[in-house]
Amino acid sequence: MAAYAKALSDRDFTAAYAMLRLSYQAANPKIHWEMNLRDRGDLWANGAVKILRSSWTRDPAGQPTGNYAAFDFLGYRSNGDFDCGTIVVHQPFENSEFSIVRTEANYVAAEFLDNGVPNANILPQLPCFVGNAFAGKS
């Protein structure tokens, strides 16, 4: 997860794309995947990504065997907006490399924030776990 976030922050799309599971790559050709990220200019751009929670599971039903981890994150933008999302990684067997199997990032404009915290109307719609992520943020 850290290597993926760093590659995206550095705008090293080739390195980040190489971390995606082959089936994810097949469903998301590099040119389209990269263009989508470039269109979301500030996403990952300043490296201000905060991991809010991680959860782990082994051999979930309906998925290839192995270890899975989901990371909920916030990505702060320089203009006060942020991105809220989840990245899921998979390790097919012990001591093998992890690959990215799913990513989701949702943009939240500053107009939906009250003193840096998502307002009550938007909070239930956010896919990531925000919990106390905004503690100390003003």
For each residue, the residues with C-beta under 8 A, 3 or more apart:
1: 4 5 51 69 71 87 89
2: 5 6
3: 6 7 19
4: 1 7 8 16 19 87 100
5: 1 2 8 9 44 47 49 73
6: 2 3 9 10 47
7: 3 4 10 12 13 15 16 19
8: 4 5 11 12 13 16 37 43 44
9: 5 6 44 45 46 47 49
10: 6 7 15
11: 8 45
12: 7 8 15 16
13: 7 8 16 17 30 33 34 37 38
14: 17 18
15: 7 10 12 18 19
16: 4 7 8 12 13 19 20
17: 13 14 20 25 30 33 34
18: 14 15
19: 3 4 7 15 16 99 100
20: 16 17 24 25 28 33 99 100 101
21: 24 25 90 99 100 101
22: 25 26 99
23: 26 27 101
24: 20 21 27 28 99 100 101 102
25: 17 20 21 22 28 29 30
26: 22 23
27: 23 24
28: 20 24 25 32 33
29: 25 32 33
30: 13 17 25 33 34
31: 34 35
32: 28 29 35 36
33: 13 17 20 28 29 30 36 37
34: 13 17 30 31 37 38
35: 31 32 38 39
36: 32 33 39 40
37: 8 13 33 34 40 43 44
38: 13 34 35 41
39: 35 36
40: 36 37 43 83 105 107
41: 38 45
42: 45 46 77 78 79 81
43: 8 37 40 75 77 83 105 107
44: 5 8 9 37 47 49 75
45: 9 11 41 42 77 78
46: 9 42 76 77 78
47: 5 6 9 44
48: 75 76 77
49: 5 9 44 73 74 75 76
50: 73 74 75 76 133
51: 1 54 71 72 73
52: 72 73 74 128 129 130 131 133
53: 71 72 129 131
54: 51 69 70 71 72
55: 69 70
56: 67 68 69
57: 60 67 68
58: 66 67 68
59: 63 65 66
60: 57 63 68
61:
62:
63: 59 60 68 90
64: 90 92
65: 59 92 93
66: 58 59 90 91 92 93 96
67: 56 57 58 90 91 94
68: 56 57 58 60 63 88 89 90 91 101
69: 1 54 55 56 88 89 98
70: 54 55 86 87 88 89
71: 1 51 53 54 86 87 88 89
72: 51 52 53 54 84 85 86 128 129
73: 5 49 50 51 52 83 84 85 86 87 128
74: 49 50 52 82 83 84 128 130 133
75: 43 44 48 49 50 82 83 84 85 105
76: 46 48 49 50 82
77: 42 43 45 46 48 80 81 82 83
78: 42 45 46
79: 42 110
80: 77 110 113 116
81: 42 77 107 108 109 110
82: 74 75 76 77 107 108
83: 40 43 73 74 75 77 105 106 107 108
84: 72 73 74 75 105 106 108 126 127 128 130
85: 72 73 75 103 104 105 106 127 128
86: 70 71 72 73 102 103 104 127 128
87: 1 4 70 71 73 100 102 103 104
88: 68 69 70 71 100 101 102 103
89: 1 68 69 70 71 98 99 100 101
90: 21 63 64 66 67 68 98 99 101
91: 66 67 68 94 96 97 98
92: 64 65 66 96
93: 65 66 96
94: 67 91
95:
96: 66 91 92 93
97: 91
98: 69 89 90 91
99: 19 20 21 22 24 89 90
100: 4 19 20 21 24 87 88 89 103
101: 20 21 23 24 68 88 89 90
102: 24 86 87 88
103: 85 86 87 88 100
104: 85 86 87 127
105: 40 43 75 83 84 85
106: 83 84 85 126 127 128
107: 40 43 81 82 83
108: 81 82 83 84 112 113 118 122 126
109: 81 112 113
110: 79 80 81 113
111:
112: 108 109 118 119 121 122
113: 80 108 109 110 116 117 118 119
114: 117 118 119
115: 138
116: 80 113 134 137 138
117: 113 114 134 137
118: 108 112 113 114 122 123 126 130 134
119: 112 113 114 122 123
120: 123
121: 112
122: 108 112 118 119 125 126
123: 118 119 120 126 130
124:
125: 122
126: 84 106 108 118 122 123 130
127: 84 85 86 104 106
128: 52 72 73 74 84 85 86 106
129: 52 53 72 133
130: 52 74 84 118 123 126 133 134
131: 52 53
132: 135
133: 50 52 74 129 130 137
134: 116 117 118 130 137
135: 132
136:
137: 116 117 133 134
138: 115 116
